[in-house]
Amino acid sequence: MAANVAFVDPRVFKFQVPPAFSDLGKSTNDLLAKDFPVGSAKLEVNTITSNGIKFTVLGNKDNKTGAIASELKTKYTDKLRGVTFTESWTTSNVLGAQLELDNTLARGLKLDFNASLLPAKGTKNAKAGVEYKQDYLFTRSSIDLFKGPTLHTDAVVGNDGFLAGGEVAYDVSDARVTKYNLAFGYLAPEYAVALHATNALSTFSAAYFHRVNRDVEAGAKATWIKSIDNTVHVEVGTKYTLDNAAFVKAKVDNRGQLGLGYTQILRKGIKLSVGGLFDTTRFSENVHKVGLALTLEA
């Protein structure tokens, strides 16, 4: 089963469109975080009707507390007009709706409006956004209407594999900058490197991803938080594809946390993942976490 490796697809280089700011370093993050379903049991069911409406049911049971959370989503997509409408309802009684207009008004332009409501408390959230991408540029802006309001903007420029990006948030009512981050990276068909300076330039990280061959992937990430101490947190991971229907993953960090994951496609439309996170410094104690995730598609 081939991995979904972000930003090394040859089409990216053909059209020279860089990734979004939040996706810089995504290949490494996916390698170290995805397919390790620990601490809970998850169920995802996806079905699509003949006219293109997608229904999704998500369920999650916390192994420690026994709490169950779920969500129902309905998504309608009109690819011809570039319109997508999504509505959701959670067991916390949060109602959500999202409208996306992609390449409707202009090529490379996407408009997005997202809103949610908690009727029991009258809590409202609404965010309007715009996204624009073209050769060598990917930029996004959004405004959170009920928080601040707060304006969020990020942009990435790239050429010949080199990338540079920044992100900033501005609270309009308080007239102050609430967030600013920087990132740099380099992308090649077989590997990717990313450097981040986040949390008002107080947290620094460096990450790399390497597709060794068609069956093996490897990556690592180092993080230093300036405000805590001089200790650098380092995590390394790998993925080995057994065949077209199964793969295994492993990761370990300098704190002794060992993660293991196994994913198997049982048959078309049925995928099972099992995983565990083990503290190798306290093997005899009850501090380890295991879990599973089952995905059904029809």
ROKOL-341389 format. One line per field, with one value per residue (C-alpha): residue in one letter; residue number from 0; x, y, z. Coordinates in steps of 0.001 Angstrom, whole numbers. Example, Ala and Ser with C-alpha at 12.3 -4.5 7.8 and 13.67 -1.06 7.14 Angstrom:
2
code = c(a:s)
pos = c(0:1)
px = c(12300:13670)
py = c(-4500:-1060)
pz = c(7800:7140)
***
This chain:
298
code = c(m:a:a:n:v:a:f:v:d:p:r:v:f:k:f:q:v:p:p:a:f:s:d:l:g:k:s:t:n:d:l:l:a:k:d:f:p:v:g:s:a:k:l:e:v:n:t:i:t:s:n:g:i:k:f:t:v:l:g:n:k:d:n:k:t:g:a:i:a:s:e:l:k:t:k:y:t:d:k:l:r:g:v:t:f:t:e:s:w:t:t:s:n:v:l:g:a:q:l:e:l:d:n:t:l:a:r:g:l:k:l:d:f:n:a:s:l:l:p:a:k:g:t:k:n:a:k:a:g:v:e:y:k:q:d:y:l:f:t:r:s:s:i:d:l:f:k:g:p:t:l:h:t:d:a:v:v:g:n:d:g:f:l:a:g:g:e:v:a:y:d:v:s:d:a:r:v:t:k:y:n:l:a:f:g:y:l:a:p:e:y:a:v:a:l:h:a:t:n:a:l:s:t:f:s:a:a:y:f:h:r:v:n:r:d:v:e:a:g:a:k:a:t:w:i:k:s:i:d:n:t:v:h:v:e:v:g:t:k:y:t:l:d:n:a:a:f:v:k:a:k:v:d:n:r:g:q:l:g:l:g:y:t:q:i:l:r:k:g:i:k:l:s:v:g:g:l:f:d:t:t:r:f:s:e:n:v:h:k:v:g:l:a:l:t:l:e:a)
pos = c(0:1:2:3:4:5:6:7:8:9:10:11:12:13:14:15:16:17:18:19:20:21:22:23:24:25:26:27:28:29:30:31:32:33:34:35:36:37:38:39:40:41:42:43:44:45:46:47:48:49:50:51:52:53:54:55:56:57:58:59:60:61:62:63:64:65:66:67:68:69:70:71:72:73:74:75:76:77:78:79:80:81:82:83:84:85:86:87:88:89:90:91:92:93:94:95:96:97:98:99:100:101:102:103:104:105:106:107:108:109:110:111:112:113:114:115:116:117:118:119:120:121:122:123:124:125:126:127:128:129:130:131:132:133:134:135:136:137:138:139:140:141:142:143:144:145:146:147:148:149:150:151:152:153:154:155:156:157:158:159:160:161:162:163:164:165:166:167:168:169:170:171:172:173:174:175:176:177:178:179:180:181:182:183:184:185:186:187:188:189:190:191:192:193:194:195:196:197:198:199:200:201:202:203:204:205:206:207:208:209:210:211:212:213:214:215:216:217:218:219:220:221:222:223:224:225:226:227:228:229:230:231:232:233:234:235:236:237:238:239:240:241:242:243:244:245:246:247:248:249:250:251:252:253:254:255:256:257:258:259:260:261:262:263:264:265:266:267:268:269:270:271:272:273:274:275:276:277:278:279:280:281:282:283:284:285:286:287:288:289:290:291:292:293:294:295:296:297)
px = c(0:1665:2029:392:3570:2825:4590:6795:4263:5780:2709:3772:7009:5285:2921:5272:2504:3953:2076:36:1891:266:1431:5136:6712:3506:5319:7306:4304:2212:4986:5325:1663:-713:-1616:-811:-4333:-3370:-5523:-8866:-11041:-12114:-14695:-15195:-17896:-18051:-20764:-21403:-24722:-25139:-25574:-22338:-23515:-21041:-22168:-19559:-20036:-17151:-16966:-14288:-14179:-11533:-9960:-9221:-12493:-14863:-16318:-17752:-17814:-19263:-20060:-22307:-21285:-23012:-21000:-22297:-19840:-20579:-17242:-18467:-19291:-16620:-19156:-18888:-21326:-20757:-22947:-22205:-23738:-21817:-22827:-21905:-24833:-22586:-24102:-21696:-21878:-19224:-19520:-16570:-16327:-13229:-12152:-15663:-14857:-11276:-8664:-6747:-9199:-11126:-13699:-14654:-17277:-17420:-19876:-20888:-23514:-23970:-27715:-27665:-25284:-25833:-22147:-21526:-18429:-18018:-14988:-14726:-11653:-10060:-7311:-5306:-2645:-679:2817:5337:2685:112:-1599:-4596:-6486:-9400:-11244:-12758:-15878:-16762:-13269:-11705:-12519:-9141:-7527:-5296:-2966:-257:1707:4303:6545:8588:10836:12939:12072:13015:10188:9722:6569:5118:1961:465:-2715:-4006:-6693:-8655:-10396:-7175:-5055:-2269:-494:-1425:635:3553:5475:8105:9022:11535:11891:13212:11386:12807:11166:12732:13047:11797:13304:11432:12487:9931:10028:6623:4899:6187:9571:10017:9706:12114:11930:13747:12337:13241:11471:13160:11545:14379:12699:9179:8800:10694:10208:12161:12006:12906:11954:13842:12077:13453:11243:13307:11169:11490:15103:17960:16685:15931:13145:14070:11726:12560:10252:9983:7385:7758:5248:4717:2540:-240:-2583:-458:2287:3957:5234:7551:8801:10879:11985:14721:12254:11917:8459:8127:5246:4223:1478:105:-2430:-4154:-6718:-8934:-10834:-11891:-13393:-12365:-9182:-8020:-5229:-3886:-1225:485:2599:4974:7154:10398:11670:8692:7865:6526:4061:554:1387:1209:-1514:-3057:-5877:-7444:-9161:-11596:-12543:-15403:-16090:-18818)
py = c(0:3182:6040:9381:11446:15136:17500:15033:14289:15176:17279:19729:20369:20537:23303:24866:25436:25290:23670:25585:26882:24322:21527:22331:19242:17236:14139:13849:14629:11968:9401:10038:10614:8823:5125:4934:4611:4590:5177:4740:2659:4507:3751:5598:4756:6466:5956:7813:8007:7857:11656:12364:12938:11542:10425:9996:8620:9006:7326:7388:5605:6678:3571:5339:7119:5066:8272:7934:10826:10679:12888:12677:14494:15034:16385:17415:18203:19699:19324:20994:24235:23895:23955:21858:22004:20120:19900:18102:17211:15886:14080:17301:18842:21103:21917:22843:23963:24757:26181:26071:27675:26385:27911:29294:33002:32711:30025:29283:31155:29369:30920:29244:29974:27832:28214:26248:26579:25044:25609:24711:27546:29786:29578:30690:30484:31731:32040:33355:32579:33055:30967:31769:29683:30023:29208:29814:31136:29769:32246:32080:34599:34149:36152:34718:36824:36055:35847:39271:39429:37916:38023:35069:35198:32878:32614:30325:31096:28459:27849:24859:22995:25807:27088:29985:30899:32932:33055:35869:36468:39940:40754:43644:44749:44794:46020:43534:40627:37406:34900:34852:31885:31241:28160:27157:23962:22083:19454:16819:13758:11442:13597:16710:19000:21568:24129:25861:28722:28874:30188:33731:32319:30495:26910:25623:22366:20634:17661:15465:12772:10254:7736:5201:2963:1906:-107:1894:5414:7099:10422:12338:15511:17532:20180:22736:24964:27953:28839:25412:24224:23294:19754:18879:16371:13993:11486:9076:6786:4432:2679:-633:-1733:-5481:-5766:-3914:-4424:-4045:-1981:-1592:1557:2187:5278:6071:9231:10212:9955:6217:6304:3485:3491:537:354:-2173:-1436:-4064:-3742:-6714:-6388:-3591:-823:-2276:-1086:-2007:-303:-1379:403:861:3428:1939:3635:1633:3245:1822:-1486:-3086:-256:255:3308:1853:2669:543:1118:348:2073:541:2317:1167:2651:1892)
pz = c(0:-1148:1334:874:759:649:-1729:-3551:-6245:-9639:-10415:-7718:-9565:-12934:-11864:-9274:-6719:-3183:-283:2264:5309:7609:5301:5433:6964:6535:5240:8467:10660:8932:9281:13026:13918:11545:11784:15512:17003:20701:23743:22009:19714:16564:13923:10636:8114:4710:2113:-1157:-2969:-6723:-6929:-5057:-1480:1052:4514:7249:10755:13201:16590:19258:22634:25129:26661:29960:30685:28554:27096:23602:21148:17656:14701:11672:8496:5191:2268:-1133:-3930:-7329:-9093:-12258:-10408:-7743:-4885:-1719:1179:4431:7507:10755:14120:17113:20287:22125:20197:18116:14724:11946:8330:5735:2223:-199:-3630:-5419:-8764:-9146:-9427:-10690:-11324:-8150:-5908:-3161:-819:2445:5094:8219:11119:14206:16917:20350:20964:24656:25498:22515:21620:18042:15857:12316:10089:6530:4467:1083:-486:-3590:-5290:-8471:-9661:-6851:-4408:-1952:356:2705:4829:7197:9799:12958:13327:16968:18469:18372:15488:14609:11172:10195:7195:5913:2698:1136:-1825:-3573:-6548:-7633:-4441:-2039:181:2588:4488:7305:9392:11456:13460:14353:16938:15448:18665:20719:17808:18523:16863:18654:16658:14264:12848:10177:8158:5508:3550:577:-1469:-3763:-5333:-2729:369:2144:4793:6918:9541:11782:14255:15981:19119:18623:17562:20875:19592:16942:15027:12200:10309:7384:5394:3083:779:770:-1813:-2795:436:3058:4410:7194:8968:12106:13933:16549:18671:21128:23295:24370:27391:29075:29034:26725:26120:22512:21913:19075:17468:14640:12719:9804:7679:5877:3254:3475:363:-1429:1531:4661:6266:9642:11339:14282:16083:19165:20925:23364:26282:25740:24130:21584:19122:16970:14358:11908:9157:7038:4257:5063:1820:-495:1621:5004:6715:10220:12161:15550:17535:20848:22669:25225:27837:27659:30863:32834:31159:34353:35085:33754:31653:28168:25633:22908:20472:17128:14259:11784:8550:6355:2909:394)
***
